[in-house]
Amino acid sequence: MAWLSILRGGFNALFYPTLYLVRWAYTLLRILTSPLVALGYFAVRIILLPLKILVKFEALFAFLAIAILAGIGLGLILFGTTTITVETADRLVKFVLGTAARKFYGSNDDLLDDTTKTTPSASDPSTEDDYFTAWHGRQASRDLKKAALLADTIVEEEEASRSSSHSR
């Protein structure tokens, strides 16, 4: 084993100047780059600051996310069940009313024909008076429809309504 220490001493003598220069260059490099490393560390801390704040509210965000997902899920379930319920009730009512109408009128086609025959068309100008008669039970006066409302008429109507409300 003595030859190992002799070999080590020889390599030390041979490579000592090189190792000394490498160690000196490494120390100089650390001194010169330490401000840049500190600046980089500061920049990383500033960049990660929002995430650090978000981590403090992690429980709140998890609660809100679960609440939103639960709300969406329950809303969809509620929408689906109410839609199915309304459609089922609508079909049931149509079925019940359809059988009752068939008992009195025969069939739905006869009922539809009777309804369209008795109801005047609103788009037909020749039956305008008939249309108002069917819906209001009286003839619409043509002179009132054609005459413009005057401001005096409106004021008189407002005064009349005020005096009638004060007399009560």
VENSUL-V103032 format. One record per helix or strand of 2 or more residues. SS is the DSSP state (H for helix, E for strand). FROM is the first residue (numbers start at 1). LEN is the number of residues. Records with the same first field share a line. If there is no record, write none. Layout:
SS: FROM-LEN / FROM-LEN
This chain:
H: 2-55 / 58-48 / 108-11 / 125-12 / 142-5 / 151-16
